[in-house]
Amino acid sequence: MIIKGKAYKFGDNINTDDIIPAKYLDSQDPSFLGSKCMENIYHEFAKTIEKGDIIVAGKNFGCGSSREHAPWAIKGCGVALVIAVSFARIFYRNAINLGLPILVSKEAAKIKEQDRLEVDLVGGLITDTSLGKNFRSEAFPDFMQEIIKKGGLINWVKTKKEG
Amino acid sequence: MGLTLIEKILLKNSLSKRLDDFIYAKVDFCFGNDITAPLAVKQFERAGFKSVFDSRKIGFICDHFLPARDFKAANNVKVLKEFARKFKLKHFYDIDKCGVEHVFLPEIGLIKPVDLIIGADSHTCTYGALGAASFGVGSTDLAAVMKEGKCWLRVPETIKFVYEGKLPQWIGGKDLILHTIGKIGVDGALYKVMEFSGSVIKKLSMDDRFTMCNMAAEAGGKTAIIEPDEKTLSYLKAAGVNKRNIKLLTSDEDATYSKIININIENLKPQIACPHLPSNVKSVDKLKKIKVDQVVIGSCTNGRLSDLAVAAKLLKGEKVKKGLRAIVIPATPKIYAQAYQKGYLNIFQEAGYIISPPTCGPCLGGHCGILDKGEVALATTNRNFTGRMGSPQSFVYLCGPAVAAASSITGRISHPEEVT
């Protein structure tokens, strides 16, 4: 699967209060949550991005609370993929469980704001067509690939039972 | 080769009876709150699940936006109540019965050593203080656990923290953990378990141990753990846990740690985390010019009885600085009642504090103490991210209960010695 979009850059330690402020957590509606995504640190983010765009962040992306509303908000506003130097652990498992594509890449720090990216999710190869450069990402462990292939945790649990 | 305490618990619960990189593990208790559990219920229903694995081992603890701040918050409790009724869940608690989840669950004896606990809340790591393996997860994880009674886990490495030295006056669990996070950073323990040990931890009260384990999340830790001892056993006894159900394990002497960090606390001063990261830690004496608009004493980090006792001792016969808003939030109805009986609430009230009902409230900017643009809060809570307690242009400093109480008297960040 190839994802094509523009890069929106964020720094280190982007926390779940940045991604979706706690006051909105009484909602479980992805499109509502999406409309508030990054509100505290990039007020117009949800209005600015186009469907399919890509978040490129530094280390420890998604730190803070366990709120699954954070990956739902990112999905809900149309972001197709999050690339980060590293992810906080609950955000990481939430993304895998929900089927929000994420990639871990140290090299991706070289990507610039608004660069055009083409990402081969299966091969984990990130092509920055604006820079004319390729960046590699870390492969997911086999166990996680199993969940990703099933389209998330719920399907994995269901097929595990049947299989 | 020996195993760490966490590895032993995971091995015990691993369905394959092995410790591979990833395990699928049996869960002893799982729970969510009024913001994470409604999403879990939604995922559970969307998946078409028709049964739960064990109606006695699932908890809904309603504490975040409660007593209901608006219609939506009320509806979320109703959703949980109806699900609990449908599946005959034994542990549904509305705010008036529970208070803050991570204080309440140990208080009623639902958590014991060697248990594997899964909670849809990042501060689930609190229960490491009882020697349980407890992990915060998201709502979809909780939905799957409610159905299967099992959870996938990456087997983590452990960092051992050894605290030595004589504990200085006014220093508590909060200062130790803030100092530690300041040292290693907000991703300093990413994916790893923080095992707290050393002579200082052995002498530390259970309340202080809960405080320390609670904030492992702020260092990126997968969880925290402390080997159970006599103090743990007497806490469990008071919580009504049957002695026969208590198993005690410890880390082996030849267990493998990814790192061992020695911390001498002999000269430690009260620690404060400055905006906007829990790792931005400074000593209290470097912040004496910071004026404070609001003081909050409470939360799953520092809303326990001994926290209120420390604050009340300093506040006795004193008044809150004019123009400052001070809020105290006993974490559970039981703590509220005890604080009342011991006279602490009277002291707070006479000093000029607002006494809030048990709730997470302002900690996450929910209600009961939201900050406006430019306002500064000093709080015994656990996070100070941008906008955490309200306006994105407000500022949150984190501290222990003694500094919070002292500062509410002076109106600026103060060492407790200034008011004694």
Interface residues (C-beta under 8 A of the other chain):
Chain A: N13 N15 D17 D18 P21 A22 K23 L25 D26 S27 Q28 E39 N40 I41 K59 N60 C63 G64 S65 S66 R67 E68 H69 P71 W72 S86 A88 R89 I90 R93 N94 N97 L98 P141 F143 M144 I147 G152 L153 I154 V157 K158 K161
Chain B: D21 F22 I35 T36 P38 L39 K42 Q43 R46 A47 H64 F65 D70 K72 A73 N76 G119 A120 D121 S122 T124 G136 V137 G138 S139 T140 D141 A143 A144 K147 E148 W152 R154 V186 D187 L190 Y191 A217 G220 K222 L277 L364 G365 G366 R383 F385 T386 G387 R388 P392
